[in-house]
Amino acid sequence: MPVIINVDVMLARRKMSSGELAQKIGISAANLSILKTGKAKAIRFSTLEAICRALDCQPGDLLEYRPAP
């Protein structure tokens, strides 16, 4: 998939666990895991906003586009 989700990178930079982030934004750890591994087909803007707020970052810090070879 050419869109890469970098939530794990931002979690490491903020020294926050996945469980802590899931609790702060109000989603299950399982759903956050699906998002982190790139298996999610979509993300709600409200979820993206909550992640950005909790991690003090911009959407561009979390999403990256890499064209397929």
C-alpha positions as CSV (number, residue, x, y, z in Angstrom):
1,M,0.0,0.0,0.0
2,P,1.5,3.3,-1.0
3,V,0.2,5.2,2.1
4,I,2.3,4.5,5.1
5,I,1.0,5.1,8.7
6,N,3.7,6.4,11.0
7,V,1.9,6.3,14.3
8,D,4.5,4.0,15.8
9,V,7.2,6.5,15.0
10,M,5.3,9.3,16.7
11,L,4.6,7.1,19.7
12,A,8.3,6.4,20.1
13,R,9.2,10.1,19.8
14,R,6.6,11.0,22.4
15,K,7.6,8.0,24.6
16,M,4.0,6.9,24.8
17,S,2.6,3.4,24.7
18,S,0.0,2.2,22.2
19,G,-2.4,1.4,25.1
20,E,-2.0,4.9,26.5
21,L,-2.7,6.5,23.1
22,A,-5.8,4.2,22.6
23,Q,-7.1,5.3,26.0
24,K,-6.5,9.0,25.4
25,I,-8.3,9.0,22.0
26,G,-11.1,6.6,23.0
27,I,-10.5,3.6,20.6
28,S,-9.7,0.0,21.4
29,A,-6.1,-1.2,21.4
30,A,-7.1,-3.7,18.6
31,N,-8.3,-0.9,16.3
32,L,-5.2,1.2,17.0
33,S,-3.1,-1.9,16.1
34,I,-4.9,-2.3,12.8
35,L,-4.2,1.3,12.0
36,K,-0.6,1.1,13.1
37,T,0.1,-2.0,10.9
38,G,-1.4,-0.4,7.8
39,K,-4.3,-2.9,7.6
40,A,-6.9,-0.2,8.0
41,K,-8.8,0.7,4.8
42,A,-9.8,4.2,6.1
43,I,-9.4,6.6,9.0
44,R,-12.0,9.0,10.3
45,F,-11.0,12.6,10.4
46,S,-12.2,12.7,14.0
47,T,-9.8,9.8,14.9
48,L,-6.9,11.5,13.0
49,E,-7.6,14.7,14.8
50,A,-7.7,12.9,18.2
51,I,-4.3,11.2,17.4
52,C,-2.8,14.5,16.4
53,R,-4.0,16.2,19.5
54,A,-2.8,13.4,21.8
55,L,0.7,13.2,20.1
56,D,1.0,17.0,19.5
57,C,1.7,16.5,15.8
58,Q,0.3,17.2,12.3
59,P,-1.4,14.7,10.0
60,G,1.7,14.9,7.7
61,D,3.7,13.5,10.6
62,L,1.5,10.4,10.7
63,L,0.8,9.8,7.0
64,E,3.4,9.3,4.2
65,Y,2.9,8.5,0.5
66,R,5.4,6.1,-1.2
67,P,4.5,5.3,-4.8
68,A,4.5,1.6,-5.6
69,P,7.6,0.5,-7.7
